[in-house]
């Protein structure tokens, strides 16, 4: 029996080495007059695409005009959400940011629930197998909970720098680790300048498209662009520094025609804002119901602890003691009582350095 092709030994004079391959260059190729001497058209690396005109603003302007009603509905929902966050305080923005980062990571193929992110963010226990993902989550949380505004320095936004401890250790000179960011800084700023006349919601979507074309984050990294686009879309807010798309978030990875992409983006912005408002309403309802369920405890301390739990997504006993101006022992005793009554949930499962959250 003739041996299989993969089982036979190939000698240097085997005629099969000379068989044509579909990957061979064509026999006759017109030479490129601009190519360097001795470089063929199929040689690697291939020429890079011209990225000087990454964003044609006219299609976005036309799509924005065509979707004026969708834009108005999305902007109205965002305005209501921004005002609600302003009334409740920074804790509301933090609560929504945990929710948003969880959805962003899921869209990026990283499955981390917000309790795991909260433990890592507050140094109450991490996951050694997910260090990289937790670092990315903490990075996104810091950006989303910042004051409204468009980040202007790409290197600072991406955190691609390190302190140089040469000489005086008090002088932390920021040294660029990824020189490619400097290469796209000018092009990115041009994108922002050219799209500045668009509505912030539209500009955020257009900026996300340009971010991908610039390949700022690299292959498979969608979190950076999603955070940047979310902050750009919220640049005129007074309290909430990002635009929520959770729980949907298909727009973070969606491509296609400008009109279709922008229509989906506006729909998800509106649904994300309404969903976030519902989350804040649930937190308010929890506080009202919890107040009634602890009325028998007497004193002012239970109500003060409830206020802390309603205002912040995760708290420790030390946080409660400081914010509610009670002793540490009192804070721990009240938290244990609340846990027994099903009002709070302890997320660390440990005896020390524990974290609680309201059962919203």
Secondary structure, DSSP 8 states (H G I E B T S, - for coil): ----TTTS---TT-GGGGS--TTS--S-----TTS-TT--TT-SS------TT---HHHHHHHHHHTHHHHHHHHHHHHHHHHHHHHH-HHHHHHHHHHHHHHHHHHTT----HHHHHHHHTTS---GGGHHHHHHHHHHHHHHTS-SS----HHHHHT-EEEE-SS-TT--EEEES-HHHHHHHHHHHHHHHHTTTS-HHHHHHHHHHHHHHHTSS-TT--HHHHHHHHHHHTTT-SS--S---TTT-GGGT--S-HHHHHHHHHHHHHHHHHHHHHHHHHHHHHHHHHHHHTGGG-SSHHHHHHHHHHH-S-B-HHHHHHHHT--HHHHHHHHHHHHHTTSEEE-S-SSSS--EEE--
